[in-house]
């Protein structure tokens, strides 16, 4: 291969080798473009890798939650939907009678699930009527969830997150749970749903000593970057043969990335701020899980 250097004679007649300024400029430009291209490829590859890990975490976590819902519902005692209201509000007081009538009018919907809606300021967007927290009561265990907006640095929520206070057999024996994402608590009397009051972010349960032997557990640890954004559990269908058929859905997503569950396609909103928020958008992911489970009273 020939030598690319040029022979250049100076004023003294000596011959020296070197590049011209044009050749040197072109070489530097080529190396710069090549370096930038390599950096962009590596950056995109790393981003795609981390996004893949996030999507895989959402899918695997979502399937674990479905397995937990399935096991809980399948082992819940069978109670016809028509009898739920009578059992939940069996007292003879005026208040119980009124709640029983409301329960029957709503086909016991409030004894199955509850959702609290409110306003959220998400970066530059204002979300009105977004699901903030809620509960799903099976008759054996109840699930209480706080929206991912409470754990996101991109969002500001008008209402406080829901908390739970458990009172034991001794009135001084009290446990408080707050800042949880998805709390599973022993609740055979559906106290979580019967004691629910809109805009009241504190639930109180007289749970006896059951929370000592079977304490509540957060199925989505507070340190994890995943959270529930909505959980829907319509009134189950009663097949009349000692079984209830539930058709449910929930939205699971990352707490970063400015997720807008009320959007119509682009759920990851434009990040506010500057570079730190731009990184979050790379790891924004969301998935909706739909599933059906039959409660057989096992």
C-alpha positions in Angstrom: 0.0 0.0 0.0 1.5 3.3 -1.0 2.5 6.0 1.3 -0.2 8.7 1.5 2.2 11.4 2.8 3.2 14.0 0.2 6.8 15.0 -0.6 7.2 18.7 0.3 10.3 20.7 -0.4 11.1 23.6 1.8 13.1 26.7 0.9 16.4 24.9 1.8 15.7 22.1 -0.6 15.0 19.5 2.1 12.2 17.0 1.5 9.7 16.6 4.4 6.5 14.5 4.7 3.1 15.6 6.1 -0.7 16.2 5.5 -2.2 19.3 4.0 -4.7 21.3 6.1 -7.6 20.1 3.9 -6.6 16.4 4.5 -6.2 17.0 8.2 -9.6 18.7 8.5 -11.4 15.9 6.6 -9.8 13.3 8.8 -10.8 15.0 12.0 -14.3 15.5 10.7 -14.6 11.9 9.7 -13.3 10.7 13.1 -15.7 13.0 14.9 -18.7 11.8 12.9 -17.7 8.2 13.5 -17.3 8.8 17.3 -20.7 10.5 17.6 -22.4 7.7 15.7 -20.8 5.1 17.9 -21.9 7.0 21.1 -25.5 7.3 19.7 -25.6 3.6 18.9 -24.4 2.7 22.4 -26.8 5.1 24.0 -29.8 3.8 22.1 -28.7 0.2 22.8 -28.5 0.9 26.5 -31.8 2.7 26.5 -33.5 -0.2 24.7 -31.9 -2.7 27.1 -33.2 -0.8 30.2 -36.6 -0.3 28.6 -36.8 -4.1 27.9 -35.9 -4.8 31.5 -38.7 -2.4 32.6 -41.3 -4.0 30.3 -40.2 -7.4 31.5 -40.6 -6.3 35.2 -44.1 -5.0 34.5 -45.2 -8.1 32.8 -43.8 -10.5 35.4 -45.1 -8.4 38.3 -48.5 -8.2 36.6 -48.7 -11.9 36.3 -47.7 -12.4 39.9 -50.5 -10.0 41.0 -53.0 -12.0 38.9 -51.8 -15.2 40.6 -52.4 -13.6 44.0 -55.8 -12.3 43.0 -56.7 -15.7 41.6 -55.7 -17.6 44.7 -57.5 -15.2 47.0 -60.7 -15.1 45.0 -60.8 -18.8 44.5 -60.5 -19.4 48.2 -63.1 -16.8 49.2 -66.4 -18.0 50.7 -69.3 -18.0 48.2 -71.9 -15.4 49.0 -74.7 -14.6 46.5 -74.5 -11.0 45.4 -78.1 -10.5 46.5 -77.1 -11.4 50.1 -74.0 -9.2 50.4 -75.9 -6.1 51.4 -78.0 -7.9 54.0 -74.8 -9.4 55.6 -72.8 -6.2 55.5 -75.5 -4.0 57.0 -77.3 -6.4 59.3 -77.8 -3.9 62.2 -81.2 -2.6 62.9 -80.2 1.1 63.1 -81.4 3.8 60.7 -78.0 4.3 59.4 -77.6 0.6 58.5 -81.0 0.5 56.9 -80.1 3.5 54.7 -76.8 1.9 53.7 -78.5 -1.4 53.0 -81.0 0.3 50.7 -78.2 2.2 48.9 -76.3 -1.0 48.6 -79.2 -2.9 47.1 -79.9 0.0 44.7 -76.2 -0.2 43.5 -76.4 -4.0 43.3 -73.8 -4.3 46.0 -71.2 -2.6 43.8 -69.7 -0.7 46.8 -69.0 -4.0 48.6 -66.9 -5.3 45.8 -64.7 -2.3 44.9 -64.2 1.3 45.7 -62.3 4.1 43.7 -61.6 7.6 44.7 -61.1 10.1 41.9 -59.3 13.5 42.1 -57.2 16.1 40.3 -53.5 15.6 39.4 -51.1 18.2 38.1 -48.7 16.2 35.8 -45.9 18.3 34.5 -47.6 20.8 32.3 -50.9 18.9 32.1 -53.9 19.0 34.5 -55.7 15.8 34.9 -59.3 16.0 36.2 -61.0 13.0 37.7 -58.0 10.7 37.7 -58.2 7.5 39.8 -56.1 8.2 43.0 -56.7 5.2 45.3 -59.2 2.4 45.8 -60.0 -1.0 47.2 -61.1 -4.4 46.1 -62.9 -6.6 48.7 -63.2 -10.4 48.2 -64.8 -11.4 51.5 -61.6 -12.9 52.8 -58.9 -10.5 51.9 -59.1 -6.9 50.8 -56.7 -5.0 48.5 -56.1 -1.3 49.0 -54.1 0.6 46.4 -52.5 4.0 46.0 -52.0 5.4 42.6 -48.5 5.8 41.2 -49.0 9.6 41.1 -48.3 9.7 44.8 -44.8 8.2 44.2 -44.0 10.2 41.1 -41.7 13.3 41.1 -43.6 14.5 38.0 -47.0 14.7 39.6 -48.7 16.7 42.3 -51.9 15.2 43.8 -54.7 17.3 45.4 -55.7 14.6 47.9 -53.5 12.7 50.4 -52.8 9.0 49.8 -55.1 6.5 51.6 -53.8 5.0 54.9 -55.0 2.2 57.1 -55.3 2.0 60.8 -55.8 -1.5 62.4 -57.1 -1.8 66.0 -56.6 -5.0 67.8 -58.5 -6.6 70.7 -56.8 -4.2 73.0 -57.7 -0.6 72.0 -54.1 0.4 72.6 -52.9 -2.2 70.1 -52.8 -0.2 67.0 -51.0 -0.5 63.7 -50.8 2.2 61.0 -50.0 1.6 57.4 -49.3 4.5 55.0 -47.3 5.2 51.8 -48.1 1.8 50.5 -48.8 0.9 46.9 -50.9 -2.3 47.1 -51.8 -3.5 50.6 -53.3 -6.9 51.1 -55.1 -7.2 54.5 -57.2 -9.9 56.1 -60.8 -8.7 55.9 -63.5 -11.4 56.1 -66.2 -8.8 56.9 -65.4 -6.5 54.0 -64.8 -3.7 56.5 -62.5 -1.9 54.1 -65.4 -1.4 51.6 -68.2 -0.9 54.2 -66.2 1.7 56.1 -65.2 3.6 52.9 -66.0 7.3 52.8 -65.2 9.5 49.8 -62.5 12.1 50.3 -61.6 10.4 53.6 -58.1 9.1 53.2 -57.9 7.2 56.4 -59.5 3.7 56.8 -60.0 2.2 60.2 -60.6 -1.4 60.9 -61.2 -3.3 64.2 -59.4 -6.3 63.0 -59.0 -8.1 66.3 -55.9 -10.2 66.6 -55.9 -11.4 63.0 -53.3 -8.9 61.9 -50.8 -10.4 64.4 -51.0 -13.9 62.9 -51.7 -12.7 59.3 -50.3 -9.1 59.0 -51.0 -6.9 56.0 -48.4 -7.0 53.3 -47.5 -4.5 50.5 -47.5 -6.5 47.3 -45.6 -3.7 45.5 -42.8 -2.7 47.8 -42.5 1.1 48.4 -38.9 1.1 47.1 -39.9 -0.5 43.7 -40.5 1.7 40.7 -43.9 0.1 39.8 -47.3 1.1 41.0 -51.0 0.6 40.3 -52.7 3.4 38.3 -56.2 1.9 38.3 -58.0 -1.2 39.4 -61.5 -2.1 38.1 -63.6 -4.9 39.6 -67.2 -4.8 38.4 -70.0 -6.7 40.1 -69.3 -10.4 39.6 -71.7 -12.6 37.8 -73.5 -15.2 39.9 -73.9 -18.4 38.0 -76.4 -19.7 40.6 -74.2 -22.7 41.3 -72.1 -21.7 44.3 -69.8 -19.6 42.2 -69.1 -15.9 41.4 -67.4 -15.0 38.1 -65.1 -11.9 38.3 -63.9 -10.0 35.3 -61.2 -7.6 36.4 -58.5 -5.3 35.1 -55.7 -3.2 36.5 -53.1 -0.8 35.1 -49.5 -1.3 36.2 -46.8 1.2 35.3 -43.6 2.9 36.3 -43.7 5.8 38.8 -41.4 7.9 36.6 -41.9 9.1 33.1 -45.1 11.2 33.7 -47.6 8.5 32.9 -51.0 9.9 31.9 -53.6 7.1 32.2 -56.3 9.4 30.9 -54.5 9.9 27.6 -55.7 8.3 24.4 -52.5 6.5 23.3 -49.4 8.4 24.3 -49.4 7.5 28.0 -45.9 8.9 28.6 -46.3 12.6 28.8 -43.7 15.1 27.8 -41.3 15.4 30.8 -41.0 18.7 32.5 -37.8 20.3 33.6 -34.6 19.5 31.9 -32.1 16.6 31.5 -33.0 14.7 34.6 -36.6 14.4 33.5 -35.6 13.5 29.9 -33.9 10.4 31.3 -37.1 9.3 33.0 -39.0 9.2 29.7 -36.7 6.4 28.5 -38.0 4.2 31.3 -41.7 5.0 31.1 -43.8 1.9 30.6 -47.4 0.9 31.2 -49.5 -2.2 30.7 -53.1 -3.0 31.3 -54.0 -6.5 32.5 -57.4 -8.1 31.9 -58.3 -11.4 33.5 -61.3 -13.4 34.7 -61.5 -15.5 37.9 -64.2 -17.7 39.4 -64.8 -17.8 43.1 -65.8 -21.3 44.0 -65.9 -20.9 47.8 -62.9 -23.2 48.4 
